[in-house]
Amino acid sequence: MHGLPWDLVKNTTRDQQRLLWEIIQRDQKDKFEFENASTMVGVAKALGGGVKT
């Protein structure tokens, strides 16, 4: 998902690379948290829990 085109990164500075890395890390963290919350809601519903969505 986060494959960056070579043309975009071949002339970047270290600071720019760090910024891109930070964006990727935050995106992966957000994605994990969303998927985790979705899974928990699904499991709760499957087990008969009263979860509001």
Secondary structure, DSSP 8 states (H G I E B T S, - for coil): -----HHHHTT--HHHHHHHHHHHHHHHHHHHHHHHHHHHHHHHHHTT-----
